[in-house]
Amino acid sequence: MCYNDDIVGFYLDGKEIGKINKKFESKFLEGDSILIGTLSGQKNVRFFNGAIDDIEIYNTVLKDEEIAELYNAPNPNENGVILNWGLIIFAIVLILGLSIWFIRWRISSLLKKEKERSQLLNHALEQEIKMLKAQMDPHFIFNSLNTILQFIITKENEKAELYLTKFSKLIRKILVSNTHESISLEDELDILKKYLEIESLRLIKYLSLLS
């Protein structure tokens, strides 16, 4: 807004939007203050609904060219705006980075706990299998010894020798496997093969006794 004793001019975005006649001299008393944005009193209450920025007061009436130049002048706070946006972007990136790190740490921690739980479960299962083997071995040994005895009684010495050889190899394999945490698939299949051979000889012998 520009004014003198004759007119008051209004400008928006550097361009004049209107003038009104004033026709009186403006006088300011010592100690007067300037109130921008609101006026309240007993007679009326007025509020400015908006925002005012970069206020400058001149003691002379500016020309249209000067007003346009002021409007088109670079933003004095541009560097501050860039800095503020830079800080905001940095904070966002930092928060995202910390969030990703926390999520990855949490997933890694859960996977580690799950791995430890699986290891404990596997160890418990291995111990259970070993216990079952220990329970089965005496029964299997007694049956095998009884079968060898039956071969000897019926004077089938060659079969008794064959059975005893297979039985000793199987026992050796089982004892060796029990000393390790795990065995190869080949050794496991070999143990099963020897076990089936021995059981086959034993069942054939008992079937012959029954007949």
ABEGO torsion letter per residue (X at the ends): XBBBAABBBBBBGGBBAEBBBAGBBBBBBBGBBBBBGBBBBAABBBBBBEBBBGBBBBABBBBAAAAAAAAABBBAAAAAAAAAAAAAAAAAAAAAAAAAAAAAAAAAAAAAAAAAAAAAAAAAAAAAAAAAAAAAAAAAAAAAAAAAAAAAAAGBAAAAAAAAAAAAAAAAAAAAAAABABBBAAAAAAAAAAAAAAAAAAAAAAAAAAX
